[in-house]
Amino acid sequence: MIQAKKKFGQNFLIDQHIIKKILDSINPNKSQSILEIGPGLGALTIPLLKKLNHIYVVEIDRDMVKFLTKKIPSNKITIYQEDILEVNDKKFSKFNFIIGNLPYYISTAILLKLAKINKNKASLFFMLQKEVAERVSANTSTKMYGRLSSMLQYYFKIETLFDIPAESFNPVPKVISTFVKFTPKKLSELNALNQENYEKVVKIAFQYKRKNLKNNFKGVLNESDFLKLNLDSKSRAETLSVENFINIENYLSRKKLSF
């Protein structure tokens, strides 16, 4: 039996009830294409092939690639043996769904990479550490709301679907997971004039969590700017919605203010 490797953050899904719930949530048809990140021993890959003609996977671990190659006929699977963070952005544009049990240590980096690919129209279904799931889906003015929430909520409608107990995996992780759906917003809904600047605005706003907007935007926005934006300069970043951040970015871009 192949052992999970700590360096790749591997925890294999073994709970058949959870596997069925995940497949029911994704519910693909034969005409749709799926990319799976980190298929491991094929706990989702193999049952998904009962619903699909073909599946694409990204797997960094040579042992897993060997296992999948033996287990699944080559006409049913395309394996990209590479680091997901190094995969060319163009490869993501042809899929209806991107799914996976994301390694906890790089889940945020993967989510941000996929968010910023404008041609990526895929719905994402990911198993995430529960704390990460709470952060990405958090509402404004809550403890979990922060930079990651406002970045990802700009690009996606985010729904937490159900929790997955630690015992559903082997080896058993120290944390609970949550299955999360990310539905990409239409390009017409991404209203920031400059998306890179949107990210900068969010970064500035949250740079010192305990300081207010006036302090964090010192040298960028003054009191009259906050008045024009209809924002209280004494409030903190966690009270701002995605719409507020878009308004700040657009205001700065239109005024050609450097930041």
RAKA-V310435 format. One record per backbone hydrogen bond with DSSP energy under -0.5 kcal/mol. CO is the residue of the C=O (numbers start at 1). NH is the residue of the N-H. If there is no record, write none. Layout:
BEGIN
co: {CO | CO}
nh: {NH | NH}
END
This chain:
BEGIN
co: {4 | 5 | 5 | 6 | 12 | 14 | 15 | 16 | 17 | 18 | 19 | 20 | 21 | 22 | 23 | 29 | 30 | 33 | 33 | 34 | 35 | 36 | 36 | 37 | 39 | 39 | 42 | 44 | 45 | 47 | 48 | 48 | 55 | 56 | 57 | 57 | 58 | 60 | 61 | 62 | 63 | 64 | 65 | 66 | 67 | 68 | 73 | 73 | 76 | 78 | 78 | 79 | 80 | 80 | 83 | 83 | 84 | 88 | 89 | 90 | 91 | 92 | 96 | 97 | 98 | 99 | 100 | 100 | 103 | 103 | 104 | 106 | 107 | 108 | 109 | 110 | 111 | 112 | 114 | 116 | 117 | 119 | 123 | 124 | 125 | 126 | 126 | 127 | 128 | 129 | 129 | 130 | 131 | 132 | 133 | 134 | 135 | 139 | 142 | 146 | 147 | 148 | 149 | 151 | 151 | 152 | 155 | 156 | 157 | 159 | 159 | 162 | 164 | 165 | 166 | 166 | 168 | 168 | 170 | 176 | 177 | 178 | 178 | 179 | 179 | 180 | 181 | 181 | 182 | 182 | 183 | 186 | 186 | 187 | 189 | 194 | 195 | 196 | 197 | 198 | 199 | 200 | 201 | 202 | 204 | 207 | 208 | 212 | 213 | 215 | 217 | 217 | 222 | 223 | 224 | 225 | 226 | 227 | 231 | 232 | 233 | 235 | 236 | 237 | 238 | 241 | 242 | 243 | 244 | 245 | 246 | 247 | 248 | 249 | 250 | 251 | 252 | 252 | 253}
nh: {6 | 8 | 10 | 9 | 170 | 16 | 19 | 20 | 21 | 22 | 23 | 24 | 25 | 26 | 27 | 32 | 53 | 96 | 97 | 56 | 99 | 38 | 58 | 101 | 42 | 43 | 46 | 48 | 49 | 50 | 51 | 52 | 78 | 36 | 59 | 80 | 38 | 62 | 65 | 66 | 67 | 68 | 69 | 70 | 71 | 72 | 76 | 77 | 55 | 57 | 80 | 81 | 59 | 82 | 86 | 87 | 87 | 91 | 92 | 93 | 94 | 95 | 123 | 35 | 125 | 37 | 102 | 127 | 106 | 107 | 107 | 110 | 111 | 112 | 113 | 114 | 115 | 116 | 117 | 118 | 120 | 121 | 98 | 182 | 100 | 128 | 180 | 102 | 178 | 132 | 133 | 134 | 135 | 136 | 137 | 138 | 138 | 142 | 145 | 150 | 151 | 152 | 153 | 154 | 155 | 156 | 185 | 158 | 183 | 161 | 181 | 179 | 177 | 168 | 169 | 173 | 14 | 15 | 12 | 130 | 164 | 128 | 180 | 161 | 162 | 126 | 159 | 183 | 124 | 184 | 157 | 189 | 190 | 190 | 191 | 198 | 199 | 200 | 201 | 202 | 203 | 204 | 205 | 206 | 207 | 209 | 211 | 216 | 217 | 218 | 220 | 221 | 226 | 227 | 228 | 229 | 231 | 230 | 233 | 235 | 214 | 213 | 239 | 240 | 141 | 245 | 246 | 247 | 248 | 249 | 250 | 251 | 252 | 253 | 254 | 255 | 256 | 257 | 256}
END
